[in-house]
Amino acid sequence: MANSSLRRKILYSLYLFIVVFALLEILLRIYNPLNFRIRGNQILLPINQKQIINNKINPKLDPVITNSRNSLGFRGPEKPATWNDHLTILTVGGSTTECHFLADNKTWPYQLGQQLNPYFKNLWLNNAGFDGHSSFGHQVLLNDYLIKLKPKMILFYAGINDMENDQPTFHDELNRKGGYSDLKHYIFNNSEVLNLGLNLVRGWRAQKMNNTTNTMIDLSKGKVKIMTDQQIAVRKGQQQKYLTSYQQRLGQLIDTCKQYGIMPVFMTQAILFGRGNDPVTGVNLETFDTGQEMNGRCLLAVLELYNDVTRHVCAQKNVPLIDLSTLLPKNSSYFYDGAHFTNTGALKVAEIITPELKSVISRNFHSFAYE
């Protein structure tokens, strides 16, 4: 009797689970209020969306921020009708490229376009950055959309989201042209319920890795963390397995671009921390506790390993590189946290990139230069 009763309870619980799962699946297919950008391994672009952000927590940002997406799902002007007659450029990266909490006309890609406009005719520049994207996401975006769009140039800003990011997990692996590597991937790509759970986990993981953009670091309230050279060397030594796969992913991005006639340009990742004192607050940027058991000096030392990979791969494959990590001064007026730019910072970044990119464009697309 006891075994029979237990069996009935298990079967009833299984029945309830299946019914609830099926109902949730139906409801989420009708209406999904969270509007995630990634479904399984496929990126769903936020087409024709406009978001008004009322900022009450971060004094370094505008109180009201407008974030708009065009019919391509990117930030910037609509796709020109005469595509081939335009100098088409896309910026690809994570949240430090998207600049989610900067207004449409204050992101560094927008400012870059404005500063390049006087030098080149028919310039079309769009921001294809997405919060949380690493080089895994860049490759999916490239495969799913960008090689079909075929801009003349893609400017990649990568590095920080790839730190300690190893080989693809089941939700990072790439599915090209709708293919599924196994049953597990097929289920996750086609179930709204499982996709919802997967994206909630992704969001939690991104927040844990300090990739969110709605917070602010108050340097004056930070803690001091002293690390010895040996401690930093140990943390750097832990990066090798990640660096090897990162190098492979960057090489794949470059090879894909070249295969489809797109010119890749890369930028090294800049952060606030790592060297000297902040000129605004006087806080020591080397001993500031950045979390994840690292101080500023250690964080920069680790990030520079990834930047070195970018430098090496670009040199090896003869790809233009803009070394923003070196060129952007350490100044808290440019950042509202460790990596994300304020309005002032975005403008400064555009001012640094403009002459570098202007030179690259002039050499490779001279027909678009004004006489």
C-alpha positions in Angstrom: 0.0 0.0 0.0 2.8 2.4 0.9 4.6 1.8 -2.4 1.3 2.3 -4.3 0.5 5.5 -2.5 4.1 6.8 -3.2 3.8 5.9 -6.9 0.5 7.8 -7.2 2.0 10.9 -5.6 5.0 10.8 -7.9 2.8 10.3 -11.0 0.5 13.1 -9.8 3.4 15.4 -9.2 4.8 14.6 -12.7 1.3 15.2 -14.2 1.1 18.6 -12.5 4.6 19.5 -13.6 3.8 18.7 -17.2 0.5 20.6 -17.1 2.0 23.7 -15.5 5.0 23.6 -17.9 2.7 23.3 -20.9 0.5 26.2 -19.7 3.5 28.4 -19.1 4.9 27.5 -22.6 1.6 28.6 -24.2 1.3 31.8 -22.1 4.9 32.8 -22.8 4.4 32.2 -26.6 1.4 34.5 -26.4 3.1 37.2 -24.3 6.6 37.3 -22.8 6.9 40.4 -20.6 10.6 40.2 -20.2 11.5 40.6 -23.8 14.9 38.9 -23.7 17.4 39.5 -26.5 18.7 36.0 -26.7 16.6 33.0 -27.5 18.7 29.8 -26.9 21.7 30.5 -29.0 20.0 32.9 -31.4 20.1 36.6 -30.8 16.7 38.4 -31.2 17.4 42.0 -32.0 15.2 44.6 -30.3 13.7 46.1 -33.5 12.0 49.5 -33.5 12.0 49.9 -29.8 12.2 53.1 -27.7 12.9 53.1 -24.0 12.7 56.1 -21.7 14.9 55.6 -18.6 14.2 57.7 -15.6 17.5 57.8 -13.7 17.2 58.6 -10.0 20.2 56.7 -8.6 23.2 57.8 -10.6 24.1 61.5 -10.6 26.8 60.9 -13.2 24.1 60.2 -15.8 21.3 62.2 -17.3 18.0 62.2 -15.3 16.0 61.2 -18.4 17.7 58.9 -20.9 16.2 57.9 -24.3 17.5 54.7 -25.7 16.1 53.9 -29.2 16.5 51.0 -31.6 16.0 51.3 -35.4 14.4 48.7 -37.7 17.7 46.7 -37.7 17.7 46.5 -33.9 20.7 48.8 -33.6 21.2 52.3 -32.2 21.6 54.8 -35.0 20.0 56.0 -38.2 18.0 53.8 -40.4 19.7 51.6 -43.1 20.3 53.7 -46.2 18.4 52.7 -49.4 21.6 52.9 -51.4 23.6 50.6 -49.2 26.5 50.0 -51.5 27.0 53.7 -52.0 27.6 54.3 -48.3 30.5 54.0 -46.0 28.8 51.5 -43.6 30.3 51.0 -40.2 29.1 49.0 -37.2 30.4 49.0 -33.6 30.2 45.6 -31.9 30.8 45.0 -28.2 29.1 44.6 -24.9 27.6 47.1 -22.5 30.6 49.4 -22.8 29.7 49.7 -26.5 25.9 49.7 -26.2 26.1 52.5 -23.6 22.6 51.6 -22.5 22.4 54.4 -19.9 23.6 57.1 -22.3 21.1 58.9 -24.6 21.1 58.1 -28.3 23.1 61.2 -29.1 25.7 60.8 -26.3 27.1 57.3 -26.8 30.6 57.1 -28.1 29.6 55.4 -31.4 27.2 58.3 -32.1 29.8 60.9 -31.2 32.3 59.0 -33.3 30.0 59.2 -36.3 29.5 62.9 -35.8 33.2 63.5 -35.6 33.9 61.5 -38.7 31.1 63.1 -40.8 33.1 66.1 -41.9 35.8 63.9 -43.4 33.8 61.2 -45.2 30.7 61.4 -47.5 27.8 59.0 -47.2 28.9 57.8 -43.8 26.4 55.5 -41.9 27.5 54.3 -38.5 25.4 52.2 -36.2 25.9 50.9 -32.7 25.4 47.1 -32.5 26.6 46.7 -29.0 24.6 44.6 -26.5 24.8 44.3 -22.7 26.7 41.3 -21.5 28.0 40.2 -24.9 31.4 38.6 -25.0 33.2 37.4 -28.1 30.9 34.4 -28.0 27.9 36.7 -28.6 29.9 38.7 -31.2 30.3 35.6 -33.3 26.6 34.7 -33.1 25.7 38.3 -34.0 28.2 38.2 -36.9 26.9 34.8 -38.2 23.2 35.5 -37.7 23.0 39.1 -39.0 26.1 41.0 -39.9 27.5 38.9 -42.6 24.1 39.2 -44.4 24.0 42.9 -43.8 27.7 43.1 -44.9 28.9 46.5 -43.7 32.2 47.7 -45.0 33.7 47.8 -41.6 33.1 46.5 -38.0 34.8 48.1 -35.0 35.0 45.5 -32.2 35.4 46.6 -28.6 36.1 43.5 -26.6 37.9 42.1 -23.6 36.3 42.7 -20.2 33.4 40.3 -20.8 35.8 37.6 -21.9 37.8 37.7 -18.7 37.9 34.2 -17.1 35.3 33.1 -19.7 36.3 29.6 -20.9 35.1 27.4 -23.7 31.5 27.8 -24.7 28.9 26.4 -22.4 25.7 24.8 -23.8 24.1 28.3 -24.1 27.2 29.9 -25.6 27.8 27.4 -28.4 27.1 28.6 -31.8 24.3 27.3 -34.0 24.8 28.3 -37.5 22.0 28.6 -40.0 19.4 27.1 -37.6 21.4 23.9 -36.9 21.3 22.2 -33.5 24.3 20.3 -32.3 22.2 18.0 -30.1 18.8 17.4 -28.5 19.6 19.6 -25.5 20.3 22.6 -27.8 17.2 22.0 -29.8 15.0 21.9 -26.6 16.5 25.1 -25.2 16.1 26.9 -28.5 12.4 26.0 -28.8 11.1 26.1 -25.3 9.9 29.5 -24.0 10.0 28.3 -20.4 13.5 26.9 -20.5 14.7 30.0 -22.4 13.2 32.2 -19.7 15.1 30.3 -17.0 18.2 30.4 -19.1 18.1 34.1 -19.5 17.4 34.7 -15.9 20.5 32.7 -15.1 22.5 34.7 -17.7 21.2 38.0 -16.0 22.2 36.8 -12.6 25.7 35.7 -13.9 26.2 39.1 -15.6 25.3 40.9 -12.4 27.7 38.7 -10.4 30.5 39.5 -12.8 29.8 43.2 -12.3 28.7 43.8 -15.9 25.5 45.7 -15.0 25.3 49.3 -16.0 22.8 50.8 -13.5 25.2 51.2 -10.6 27.8 53.7 -9.7 31.2 53.3 -7.9 31.8 56.0 -5.3 35.6 56.1 -5.0 35.4 58.0 -1.8 33.5 55.1 -0.1 35.7 52.3 -1.5 37.8 49.9 0.5 41.6 49.5 0.2 42.9 46.1 -0.8 46.6 45.5 -0.7 47.9 42.7 -3.0 51.5 41.5 -3.2 53.3 41.0 -6.5 53.1 37.2 -5.9 49.3 37.3 -5.3 48.8 39.2 -8.6 51.1 36.8 -10.4 49.0 33.9 -9.2 45.8 35.5 -10.5 47.5 36.2 -13.8 48.7 32.7 -14.0 45.1 31.4 -13.7 44.2 33.1 -17.0 46.2 30.9 -19.5 43.3 28.5 -20.4 41.0 31.4 -20.9 43.5 33.4 -23.0 44.0 30.5 -25.4 40.3 30.2 -26.2 40.0 33.9 -26.3 42.7 34.1 -29.0 40.9 31.5 -31.0 37.6 33.4 -30.8 39.2 36.7 -31.9 40.9 34.8 -34.8 37.5 33.4 -35.8 35.9 36.8 -35.7 38.6 38.2 -38.0 38.5 35.2 -40.4 34.7 35.5 -40.7 34.8 39.2 -41.4 37.5 38.7 -44.1 35.7 35.8 -45.6 32.6 38.0 -46.2 34.5 41.1 -47.3 34.1 43.0 -44.1 37.1 45.0 -42.7 37.5 44.2 -38.9 39.1 46.8 -36.6 39.7 46.1 -32.9 40.0 48.2 -29.8 41.6 47.2 -26.5 39.4 47.4 -23.4 39.8 50.5 -21.2 38.9 50.6 -17.5 39.2 53.2 -14.7 41.4 51.2 -12.4 45.1 50.2 -12.4 47.6 53.1 -12.3 48.1 56.1 -10.1 45.6 58.3 -8.3 42.3 59.5 -9.7 42.9 63.2 -10.6 39.3 64.1 -9.5 39.1 62.4 -6.1 42.7 61.6 -5.4 41.8 58.0 -4.6 44.5 55.4 -5.3 43.3 53.4 -8.4 45.8 50.7 -7.7 44.8 49.7 -4.2 41.0 50.2 -4.7 39.1 47.0 -3.9 37.3 46.2 -7.2 35.7 43.0 -5.9 36.3 39.4 -7.2 39.3 39.3 -4.9 41.2 41.9 -6.9 42.3 45.4 -6.4 42.7 47.9 -9.2 46.3 47.0 -10.0 45.4 43.3 -10.3 42.3 43.9 -12.3 44.2 45.9 -14.9 47.1 43.4 -14.9 44.6 40.6 -15.7 42.7 42.6 -18.3 45.9 43.6 -20.0 46.6 39.9 -20.6 43.4 39.9 -22.8 44.3 43.2 -24.4 47.7 41.7 -25.2 45.9 38.8 -26.9 44.0 41.4 -29.0 47.2 43.2 -29.9 48.9 40.0 -30.8 46.1 38.6 -33.0 45.6 41.9 -34.8 49.4 42.1 -35.5 49.5 38.5 -36.6 46.5 38.9 -39.0 47.3 42.4 -40.1 44.2 44.0 -38.7 44.0 47.6 -37.5 44.1 48.1 -33.8 43.1 51.2 -31.7 44.8 50.8 -28.3 42.1 52.6 -26.2 43.4 51.0 -23.0 46.6 52.9 -23.4 45.2 56.1 -24.9 42.3 56.8 -22.5 43.5 58.6 -19.3 42.6 57.2 -15.9 40.0 59.7 -14.7 36.7 59.1 -12.8 35.0 61.9 -14.8 35.1 59.5 -17.7 33.5 56.5 -15.9 30.5 56.0 -13.7 31.8 52.6 -12.6 34.9 50.6 -13.4 34.3 50.3 -17.1 31.2 52.2 -18.3 31.4 55.7 -19.7 29.8 58.9 -18.6 28.7 61.4 -21.2 32.1 63.1 -20.8 33.8 59.8 -21.1 32.0 58.8 -24.3 32.9 62.1 -25.9 36.5 61.6 -24.8 36.6 58.1 -26.3 35.2 59.4 -29.6 37.8 62.1 -29.7 40.5 59.5 -29.2 39.1 57.0 -31.7 38.4 59.6 -34.5 41.9 60.3 -35.7 42.9 56.7 -35.4 39.9 55.4 -37.4 40.1 58.3 -39.8 43.5 57.2 -40.8 42.3 53.6 -41.3 39.3 54.7 -43.4 41.4 57.0 -45.6 43.8 54.2 -46.4 41.2 51.6 -47.2 38.1 53.5 -48.4 39.7 56.6 -49.9 36.8 57.0 -52.4 34.6 58.1 -49.6 36.9 60.9 -48.4 36.1 64.4 -49.2 38.5 66.0 -51.6 
